[in-house]
Amino acid sequence: MQVRVFRWLDREFVEISAESRFGVAADQGIIELFQRFDDELRLHGLSLNNCVRVRIWGRDKAARSVATAARSKVLTRNRKAASSSFISSQWFDSDAVAGLELLAMKPLHSNAERHPAEFEPARNYLCCLRYDSVAFYSGYTSESQYIERSGHGCA
């Protein structure tokens, strides 16, 4: 697991990256990684509730799809974050099938509200997340979707 703490936009960010354990199914691996990441975030005074962006990595399309579905079971309701998912065997240093990158932000004010903006109709990932006056956008394949739906509240 790699952890990096840095300051940007007058805020503290924690970035965590890791691969699932070898031999573990992609969904179970992602759930385990979220648990490990939550433990690490707590060492920095944060939790998954402060997650602003995640990237799911799958060794192949099937692993990416299963891992993405697992993400949507962990990051629910107000915990949802901007996200994207990728397929790449080259991203991995091991024979793991799934990986996770997470970015969490410590807001300027402890009462900062999260404003997740869903697509219409809703998908298993957000259009964007506005948190403590910073906007985080999910990766998606068609720019026209955002242009046509510019009223999502993150602009």
VOVEX-629816 format. One line per field, with one value per atom (N, C-alpha, C, CB): residue in three letters; residue number from 1; x, y, z; atom name. Coordinates in steps of 0.02 Angstrom, whole numbers. Glycine has a CB too. Layout:
% VOVEX-629816
aa	[ALA|...]
i	[NUM|...]
c1	[X|...]
c2	[Y|...]
c3	[Z|...]
at	[CA|...]
//
This chain:
% VOVEX-629816
aa	[MET|MET|MET|MET|GLN|GLN|GLN|GLN|VAL|VAL|VAL|VAL|ARG|ARG|ARG|ARG|VAL|VAL|VAL|VAL|PHE|PHE|PHE|PHE|ARG|ARG|ARG|ARG|TRP|TRP|TRP|TRP|LEU|LEU|LEU|LEU|ASP|ASP|ASP|ASP|ARG|ARG|ARG|ARG|GLU|GLU|GLU|GLU|PHE|PHE|PHE|PHE|VAL|VAL|VAL|VAL|GLU|GLU|GLU|GLU|ILE|ILE|ILE|ILE|SER|SER|SER|SER|ALA|ALA|ALA|ALA|GLU|GLU|GLU|GLU|SER|SER|SER|SER|ARG|ARG|ARG|ARG|PHE|PHE|PHE|PHE|GLY|GLY|GLY|GLY|VAL|VAL|VAL|VAL|ALA|ALA|ALA|ALA|ALA|ALA|ALA|ALA|ASP|ASP|ASP|ASP|GLN|GLN|GLN|GLN|GLY|GLY|GLY|GLY|ILE|ILE|ILE|ILE|ILE|ILE|ILE|ILE|GLU|GLU|GLU|GLU|LEU|LEU|LEU|LEU|PHE|PHE|PHE|PHE|GLN|GLN|GLN|GLN|ARG|ARG|ARG|ARG|PHE|PHE|PHE|PHE|ASP|ASP|ASP|ASP|ASP|ASP|ASP|ASP|GLU|GLU|GLU|GLU|LEU|LEU|LEU|LEU|ARG|ARG|ARG|ARG|LEU|LEU|LEU|LEU|HIS|HIS|HIS|HIS|GLY|GLY|GLY|GLY|LEU|LEU|LEU|LEU|SER|SER|SER|SER|LEU|LEU|LEU|LEU|ASN|ASN|ASN|ASN|ASN|ASN|ASN|ASN|CYS|CYS|CYS|CYS|VAL|VAL|VAL|VAL|ARG|ARG|ARG|ARG|VAL|VAL|VAL|VAL|ARG|ARG|ARG|ARG|ILE|ILE|ILE|ILE|TRP|TRP|TRP|TRP|GLY|GLY|GLY|GLY|ARG|ARG|ARG|ARG|ASP|ASP|ASP|ASP|LYS|LYS|LYS|LYS|ALA|ALA|ALA|ALA|ALA|ALA|ALA|ALA|ARG|ARG|ARG|ARG|SER|SER|SER|SER|VAL|VAL|VAL|VAL|ALA|ALA|ALA|ALA|THR|THR|THR|THR|ALA|ALA|ALA|ALA|ALA|ALA|ALA|ALA|ARG|ARG|ARG|ARG|SER|SER|SER|SER|LYS|LYS|LYS|LYS|VAL|VAL|VAL|VAL|LEU|LEU|LEU|LEU|THR|THR|THR|THR|ARG|ARG|ARG|ARG|ASN|ASN|ASN|ASN|ARG|ARG|ARG|ARG|LYS|LYS|LYS|LYS|ALA|ALA|ALA|ALA|ALA|ALA|ALA|ALA|SER|SER|SER|SER|SER|SER|SER|SER|SER|SER|SER|SER|PHE|PHE|PHE|PHE|ILE|ILE|ILE|ILE|SER|SER|SER|SER|SER|SER|SER|SER|GLN|GLN|GLN|GLN|TRP|TRP|TRP|TRP|PHE|PHE|PHE|PHE|ASP|ASP|ASP|ASP|SER|SER|SER|SER|ASP|ASP|ASP|ASP|ALA|ALA|ALA|ALA|VAL|VAL|VAL|VAL|ALA|ALA|ALA|ALA|GLY|GLY|GLY|GLY|LEU|LEU|LEU|LEU|GLU|GLU|GLU|GLU|LEU|LEU|LEU|LEU|LEU|LEU|LEU|LEU|ALA|ALA|ALA|ALA|MET|MET|MET|MET|LYS|LYS|LYS|LYS|PRO|PRO|PRO|PRO|LEU|LEU|LEU|LEU|HIS|HIS|HIS|HIS|SER|SER|SER|SER|ASN|ASN|ASN|ASN|ALA|ALA|ALA|ALA|GLU|GLU|GLU|GLU|ARG|ARG|ARG|ARG|HIS|HIS|HIS|HIS|PRO|PRO|PRO|PRO|ALA|ALA|ALA|ALA|GLU|GLU|GLU|GLU|PHE|PHE|PHE|PHE|GLU|GLU|GLU|GLU|PRO|PRO|PRO|PRO|ALA|ALA|ALA|ALA|ARG|ARG|ARG|ARG|ASN|ASN|ASN|ASN|TYR|TYR|TYR|TYR|LEU|LEU|LEU|LEU|CYS|CYS|CYS|CYS|CYS|CYS|CYS|CYS|LEU|LEU|LEU|LEU|ARG|ARG|ARG|ARG|TYR|TYR|TYR|TYR|ASP|ASP|ASP|ASP|SER|SER|SER|SER|VAL|VAL|VAL|VAL|ALA|ALA|ALA|ALA|PHE|PHE|PHE|PHE|TYR|TYR|TYR|TYR|SER|SER|SER|SER|GLY|GLY|GLY|GLY|TYR|TYR|TYR|TYR|THR|THR|THR|THR|SER|SER|SER|SER|GLU|GLU|GLU|GLU|SER|SER|SER|SER|GLN|GLN|GLN|GLN|TYR|TYR|TYR|TYR|ILE|ILE|ILE|ILE|GLU|GLU|GLU|GLU|ARG|ARG|ARG|ARG|SER|SER|SER|SER|GLY|GLY|GLY|GLY|HIS|HIS|HIS|HIS|GLY|GLY|GLY|GLY|CYS|CYS|CYS|CYS|ALA|ALA|ALA|ALA]
i	[1|1|1|1|2|2|2|2|3|3|3|3|4|4|4|4|5|5|5|5|6|6|6|6|7|7|7|7|8|8|8|8|9|9|9|9|10|10|10|10|11|11|11|11|12|12|12|12|13|13|13|13|14|14|14|14|15|15|15|15|16|16|16|16|17|17|17|17|18|18|18|18|19|19|19|19|20|20|20|20|21|21|21|21|22|22|22|22|23|23|23|23|24|24|24|24|25|25|25|25|26|26|26|26|27|27|27|27|28|28|28|28|29|29|29|29|30|30|30|30|31|31|31|31|32|32|32|32|33|33|33|33|34|34|34|34|35|35|35|35|36|36|36|36|37|37|37|37|38|38|38|38|39|39|39|39|40|40|40|40|41|41|41|41|42|42|42|42|43|43|43|43|44|44|44|44|45|45|45|45|46|46|46|46|47|47|47|47|48|48|48|48|49|49|49|49|50|50|50|50|51|51|51|51|52|52|52|52|53|53|53|53|54|54|54|54|55|55|55|55|56|56|56|56|57|57|57|57|58|58|58|58|59|59|59|59|60|60|60|60|61|61|61|61|62|62|62|62|63|63|63|63|64|64|64|64|65|65|65|65|66|66|66|66|67|67|67|67|68|68|68|68|69|69|69|69|70|70|70|70|71|71|71|71|72|72|72|72|73|73|73|73|74|74|74|74|75|75|75|75|76|76|76|76|77|77|77|77|78|78|78|78|79|79|79|79|80|80|80|80|81|81|81|81|82|82|82|82|83|83|83|83|84|84|84|84|85|85|85|85|86|86|86|86|87|87|87|87|88|88|88|88|89|89|89|89|90|90|90|90|91|91|91|91|92|92|92|92|93|93|93|93|94|94|94|94|95|95|95|95|96|96|96|96|97|97|97|97|98|98|98|98|99|99|99|99|100|100|100|100|101|101|101|101|102|102|102|102|103|103|103|103|104|104|104|104|105|105|105|105|106|106|106|106|107|107|107|107|108|108|108|108|109|109|109|109|110|110|110|110|111|111|111|111|112|112|112|112|113|113|113|113|114|114|114|114|115|115|115|115|116|116|116|116|117|117|117|117|118|118|118|118|119|119|119|119|120|120|120|120|121|121|121|121|122|122|122|122|123|123|123|123|124|124|124|124|125|125|125|125|126|126|126|126|127|127|127|127|128|128|128|128|129|129|129|129|130|130|130|130|131|131|131|131|132|132|132|132|133|133|133|133|134|134|134|134|135|135|135|135|136|136|136|136|137|137|137|137|138|138|138|138|139|139|139|139|140|140|140|140|141|141|141|141|142|142|142|142|143|143|143|143|144|144|144|144|145|145|145|145|146|146|146|146|147|147|147|147|148|148|148|148|149|149|149|149|150|150|150|150|151|151|151|151|152|152|152|152|153|153|153|153|154|154|154|154|155|155|155|155]
c1	[43|0|45|-49|29|66|20|90|48|10|50|-5|14|46|-1|61|26|-11|17|-6|-27|-4|-56|10|-33|-78|-89|-49|-152|-171|-236|-179|-245|-305|-319|-366|-265|-269|-300|-309|-300|-328|-277|-393|-287|-245|-279|-231|-241|-266|-225|-263|-258|-224|-240|-247|-188|-194|-167|-156|-208|-189|-198|-231|-151|-154|-130|-111|-164|-143|-177|-160|-147|-175|-207|-121|-257|-288|-239|-355|-255|-213|-218|-232|-164|-163|-210|-91|-247|-291|-360|-259|-371|-434|-476|-424|-540|-586|-588|-657|-600|-598|-645|-616|-706|-753|-729|-822|-709|-684|-621|-670|-577|-516|-529|-474|-577|-593|-623|-641|-667|-697|-643|-751|-596|-541|-498|-497|-485|-445|-480|-431|-545|-581|-575|-656|-578|-570|-501|-584|-450|-381|-371|-330|-400|-394|-429|-422|-487|-522|-480|-591|-447|-402|-346|-374|-316|-262|-288|-231|-345|-373|-384|-439|-404|-417|-352|-446|-295|-231|-218|-173|-253|-246|-307|-236|-350|-408|-464|-389|-464|-514|-547|-483|-594|-626|-650|-686|-682|-710|-762|-743|-789|-835|-802|-866|-735|-697|-671|-640|-689|-666|-698|-685|-656|-681|-674|-646|-626|-616|-587|-569|-611|-582|-570|-628|-519|-506|-502|-440|-540|-540|-497|-612|-456|-414|-430|-339|-440|-451|-400|-523|-377|-329|-362|-302|-428|-466|-535|-470|-575|-641|-686|-676|-683|-725|-706|-718|-641|-618|-637|-543|-630|-648|-723|-629|-764|-837|-857|-873|-828|-844|-819|-813|-760|-731|-773|-658|-796|-837|-903|-850|-932|-995|-983|-1023|-925|-909|-901|-844|-870|-862|-930|-826|-979|-1044|-1081|-1087|-1058|-1087|-1055|-1079|-993|-958|-972|-882|-967|-977|-1049|-927|-1093|-1164|-1187|-1205|-1245|-1279|-1230|-1311|-1223|-1182|-1107|-1198|-1089|-1018|-994|-1009|-1040|-1020|-967|-1080|-922|-868|-862|-800|-827|-812|-770|-774|-780|-743|-733|-780|-688|-676|-647|-627|-649|-623|-585|-679|-534|-488|-472|-424|-453|-430|-357|-474|-312|-241|-203|-212|-175|-132|-65|-121|-46|18|19|35|-39|-42|-18|-114|-25|-11|62|-54|87|155|153|188|93|85|35|60|14|-36|-107|-21|-116|-183|-228|-179|-294|-341|-375|-393|-370|-403|-359|-471|-367|-330|-373|-266|-351|-390|-344|-432|-364|-333|-387|-299|-372|-421|-391|-447|-430|-410|-461|-405|-437|-480|-457|-479|-505|-490|-514|-522|-471|-492|-519|-431|-583|-613|-587|-689|-595|-575|-616|-581|-680|-726|-755|-783|-758|-782|-855|-773|-893|-964|-976|-1006|-923|-930|-976|-861|-1021|-1068|-1045|-1138|-1062|-1049|-1111|-1030|-1101|-1156|-1143|-1165|-1163|-1155|-1208|-1160|-1186|-1232|-1237|-1209|-1296|-1308|-1322|-1368|-1311|-1334|-1410|-1299|-1443|-1515|-1525|-1557|-1543|-1556|-1491|-1593|-1499|-1442|-1403|-1466|-1338|-1292|-1261|-1238|-1216|-1183|-1122|-1162|-1116|-1064|-1092|-1000|-1061|-1085|-1063|-1059|-1099|-1075|-1017|-1133|-1030|-978|-995|-969|-946|-955|-929|-918|-970|-948|-942|-998|-883|-869|-825|-835|-850|-812|-788|-752|-832|-822|-772|-800|-754|-711|-752|-646|-747|-785|-738|-818|-762|-726|-771|-706|-747|-786|-767|-779|-817|-804|-780|-867|-743|-724|-779|-657|-799|-848|-832|-920|-859|-835|-861|-851|-916|-943|-947|-1012|-910|-914|-983|-861|-1018|-1084|-1132|-1111|-1122|-1167|-1163|-1148|-1103|-1097|-1124|-1024|-1106|-1128|-1204|-1098|-1236|-1309|-1341|-1332|-1307|-1335|-1296|-1336|-1282|-1238|-1269|-1220|-1330|-1362|-1352|-1435|-1297|-1287|-1267|-1236|-1255|-1240|-1166|-1277|-1123|-1051|-1015|-1020|-1048|-1014|-1011|-1049]
c2	[-59|0|62|0|108|171|227|186|269|324|388|312|440|505|558|520|600|656|720|656|764|826|881|817|943|1001|1030|1055|1048|1079|1117|1026|1173|1214|1229|1178|1239|1253|1196|1316|1136|1079|1022|1055|976|917|860|897|825|767|706|779|649|585|542|550|519|477|408|508|357|288|245|260|200|155|86|183|34|-35|-84|-53|-142|-198|-246|-233|-283|-334|-391|-359|-435|-493|-541|-529|-574|-624|-681|-650|-704|-761|-744|-810|-679|-657|-629|-603|-646|-621|-545|-650|-514|-441|-407|-421|-431|-398|-402|-429|-461|-469|-427|-543|-425|-387|-313|-398|-286|-214|-199|-193|-241|-230|-231|-284|-278|-281|-218|-342|-194|-134|-73|-121|-67|-11|-15|-13|-75|-82|-61|-155|-82|-62|12|-100|41|112|152|130|128|163|163|129|106|103|154|32|158|206|278|195|292|360|381|364|334|350|373|288|348|372|445|329|471|541|583|544|555|592|594|661|549|546|477|562|468|403|400|392|346|342|397|273|426|482|543|501|545|601|584|620|526|505|551|431|577|620|591|687|544|514|444|557|398|330|310|279|270|239|164|266|127|54|29|25|-19|-51|-125|-40|-149|-220|-247|-233|-307|-337|-350|-404|-363|-373|-343|-449|-345|-314|-345|-319|-411|-445|-423|-521|-420|-400|-327|-409|-284|-214|-207|-173|-244|-240|-263|-281|-318|-345|-298|-416|-271|-224|-160|-208|-136|-76|-87|-55|-145|-162|-164|-229|-190|-193|-122|-234|-78|-8|23|33|10|42|13|33|-43|-70|-39|-146|-15|15|89|2|124|196|210|231|211|220|288|164|308|370|429|361|460|520|505|557|442|421|417|355|422|416|468|424|449|493|493|471|541|541|478|606|448|386|373|327|329|305|235|352|197|129|115|77|73|60|-14|100|-33|-101|-95|-138|-128|-126|-179|-57|-226|-274|-242|-337|-189|-156|-115|-111|-97|-57|-98|-33|-164|-208|-228|-270|-230|-256|-329|-214|-355|-425|-459|-429|-519|-555|-543|-630|-491|-473|-456|-413|-461|-447|-379|-501|-347|-283|-237|-293|-173|-123|-62|-103|-21|36|95|19|153|216|259|252|291|331|398|294|450|517|541|566|561|588|659|543|700|770|789|815|823|852|921|855|933|998|1053|994|1114|1172|1177|1237|1159|1164|1095|1216|1077|1010|999|999|1052|1045|1050|1097|1045|1050|993|1046|1011|961|934|992|872|839|846|763|862|869|824|943|760|715|731|641|734|748|686|809|658|597|614|558|565|570|560|517|580|567|531|633|468|426|409|362|390|375|316|362|317|262|237|286|189|164|206|91|265|312|383|302|430|500|536|537|588|636|675|684|701|738|744|809|765|776|846|722|886|951|944|1010|958|949|1006|879|1046|1101|1148|1076|1164|1210|1186|1276|1122|1093|1042|1060|1042|995|940|1031|878|819|784|772|774|743|671|783|630|561|558|518|506|495|457|455|481|445|457|467|417|413|465|347|498|545|614|522|661|730|760|772|737|764|753|734|700|687|745|621|771|826|890|835|903|964|967|967|912|911|917|847|896|896|941|825|1002|1046|1071|1105|1054|1076|1030|1085|993|944|973|895|1038|1069|1069|1034|1045|1046|1102|979|1132|1184|1249|1197]
c3	[0|0|0|61|-44|-47|-22|-120|21|50|40|127|18|9|38|-67|81|110|80|189|57|27|37|-48|29|34|-35|82|-48|-111|-99|-168|-129|-120|-47|-151|-8|64|105|76|77|111|113|77|160|163|127|237|86|49|68|-28|67|77|16|145|-16|-76|-59|-138|-72|-56|-118|4|-129|-186|-166|-245|-190|-175|-223|-102|-227|-265|-217|-308|-240|-198|-188|-230|-142|-131|-189|-64|-205|-259|-241|-271|-290|-280|-252|-236|-237|-210|-268|-153|-268|-320|-318|-310|-375|-381|-332|-452|-324|-278|-206|-285|-185|-116|-106|-101|-156|-151|-143|-213|-181|-175|-107|-232|-83|-17|37|-2|33|80|76|68|15|7|37|-67|27|58|135|37|163|236|258|257|222|239|231|194|177|165|220|97|243|296|360|310|375|433|426|441|366|354|360|284|333|337|409|298|452|522|557|558|534|562|546|534|495|474|495|399|538|561|510|579|462|409|408|340|362|352|279|402|261|194|181|183|233|225|195|292|196|167|97|212|71|5|-48|-9|-93|-145|-215|-142|-223|-289|-280|-333|-321|-323|-395|-288|-404|-468|-457|-501|-495|-492|-550|-496|-536|-588|-592|-574|-651|-662|-712|-687|-700|-746|-814|-717|-813|-874|-865|-893|-917|-915|-861|-983|-855|-804|-734|-811|-720|-653|-639|-646|-689|-680|-666|-743|-702|-692|-622|-745|-600|-533|-479|-524|-488|-439|-435|-456|-493|-494|-458|-567|-467|-431|-356|-456|-335|-264|-236|-252|-275|-253|-237|-307|-281|-271|-210|-333|-183|-121|-60|-119|-66|-9|-5|-15|-61|-62|-81|-111|-32|-43|-17|-10|-38|-17|-15|52|42|47|44|111|46|41|-31|75|-78|-148|-165|-195|-210|-230|-306|-198|-333|-404|-418|-427|-475|-488|-562|-457|-574|-641|-634|-682|-688|-686|-750|-675|-743|-798|-804|-789|-863|-877|-898|-932|-861|-879|-840|-867|-874|-840|-822|-884|-857|-845|-780|-903|-755|-693|-633|-681|-637|-581|-576|-586|-514|-501|-480|-446|-468|-447|-494|-373|-474|-513|-488|-511|-447|-422|-482|-373|-471|-525|-518|-528|-458|-447|-406|-412|-417|-379|-366|-417|-320|-299|-284|-237|-308|-290|-259|-352|-204|-168|-149|-105|-156|-134|-83|-195|-24|28|44|93|64|78|147|25|184|248|233|300|245|228|274|232|250|291|355|250|349|406|420|392|483|502|483|576|473|455|379|491|339|266|242|231|198|172|105|164|93|30|-13|40|-77|-123|-183|-145|-178|-236|-289|-214|-352|-407|-451|-449|-454|-493|-566|-463|-608|-677|-676|-723|-729|-737|-803|-734|-804|-745|-709|-767|-645|-602|-628|-530|-618|-635|-571|-687|-578|-517|-498|-526|-529|-511|-519|-553|-485|-487|-550|-426|-566|-615|-584|-640|-524|-488|-414|-519|-376|-305|-290|-262|-256|-231|-155|-251|-130|-58|-35|-44|12|39|-16|79|-62|-118|-171|-93|-171|-222|-261|-190|-326|-368|-394|-428|-390|-414|-464|-355|-524|-577|-589|-642|-603|-622|-694|-613|-709|-779|-814|-783|-872|-912|-985|-896|-1028|-1096|-1144|-1123|-1129|-1177|-1147|-1200|-1175|-1152|-1164|-1187|-1215|-1230|-1173|-1294|-1133|-1076|-1027|-1041|-1015|-968|-999|-945|-1060|-1094|-1096|-1164|-1113|-1117|-1048|-1149|-996|-930|-883|-902|-905|-868|-802|-911|-788|-727|-668|-738|-666|-612|-546|-633|-542|-478|-460|-425|-503|-488|-524|-506|-571|-610|-571|-677]
at	[N|CA|C|CB|N|CA|C|CB|N|CA|C|CB|N|CA|C|CB|N|CA|C|CB|N|CA|C|CB|N|CA|C|CB|N|CA|C|CB|N|CA|C|CB|N|CA|C|CB|N|CA|C|CB|N|CA|C|CB|N|CA|C|CB|N|CA|C|CB|N|CA|C|CB|N|CA|C|CB|N|CA|C|CB|N|CA|C|CB|N|CA|C|CB|N|CA|C|CB|N|CA|C|CB|N|CA|C|CB|N|CA|C|CB|N|CA|C|CB|N|CA|C|CB|N|CA|C|CB|N|CA|C|CB|N|CA|C|CB|N|CA|C|CB|N|CA|C|CB|N|CA|C|CB|N|CA|C|CB|N|CA|C|CB|N|CA|C|CB|N|CA|C|CB|N|CA|C|CB|N|CA|C|CB|N|CA|C|CB|N|CA|C|CB|N|CA|C|CB|N|CA|C|CB|N|CA|C|CB|N|CA|C|CB|N|CA|C|CB|N|CA|C|CB|N|CA|C|CB|N|CA|C|CB|N|CA|C|CB|N|CA|C|CB|N|CA|C|CB|N|CA|C|CB|N|CA|C|CB|N|CA|C|CB|N|CA|C|CB|N|CA|C|CB|N|CA|C|CB|N|CA|C|CB|N|CA|C|CB|N|CA|C|CB|N|CA|C|CB|N|CA|C|CB|N|CA|C|CB|N|CA|C|CB|N|CA|C|CB|N|CA|C|CB|N|CA|C|CB|N|CA|C|CB|N|CA|C|CB|N|CA|C|CB|N|CA|C|CB|N|CA|C|CB|N|CA|C|CB|N|CA|C|CB|N|CA|C|CB|N|CA|C|CB|N|CA|C|CB|N|CA|C|CB|N|CA|C|CB|N|CA|C|CB|N|CA|C|CB|N|CA|C|CB|N|CA|C|CB|N|CA|C|CB|N|CA|C|CB|N|CA|C|CB|N|CA|C|CB|N|CA|C|CB|N|CA|C|CB|N|CA|C|CB|N|CA|C|CB|N|CA|C|CB|N|CA|C|CB|N|CA|C|CB|N|CA|C|CB|N|CA|C|CB|N|CA|C|CB|N|CA|C|CB|N|CA|C|CB|N|CA|C|CB|N|CA|C|CB|N|CA|C|CB|N|CA|C|CB|N|CA|C|CB|N|CA|C|CB|N|CA|C|CB|N|CA|C|CB|N|CA|C|CB|N|CA|C|CB|N|CA|C|CB|N|CA|C|CB|N|CA|C|CB|N|CA|C|CB|N|CA|C|CB|N|CA|C|CB|N|CA|C|CB|N|CA|C|CB|N|CA|C|CB|N|CA|C|CB|N|CA|C|CB|N|CA|C|CB|N|CA|C|CB|N|CA|C|CB|N|CA|C|CB|N|CA|C|CB|N|CA|C|CB|N|CA|C|CB|N|CA|C|CB|N|CA|C|CB|N|CA|C|CB|N|CA|C|CB|N|CA|C|CB|N|CA|C|CB|N|CA|C|CB|N|CA|C|CB|N|CA|C|CB|N|CA|C|CB|N|CA|C|CB|N|CA|C|CB|N|CA|C|CB|N|CA|C|CB|N|CA|C|CB|N|CA|C|CB|N|CA|C|CB|N|CA|C|CB|N|CA|C|CB|N|CA|C|CB|N|CA|C|CB|N|CA|C|CB|N|CA|C|CB|N|CA|C|CB|N|CA|C|CB|N|CA|C|CB|N|CA|C|CB|N|CA|C|CB|N|CA|C|CB]
//
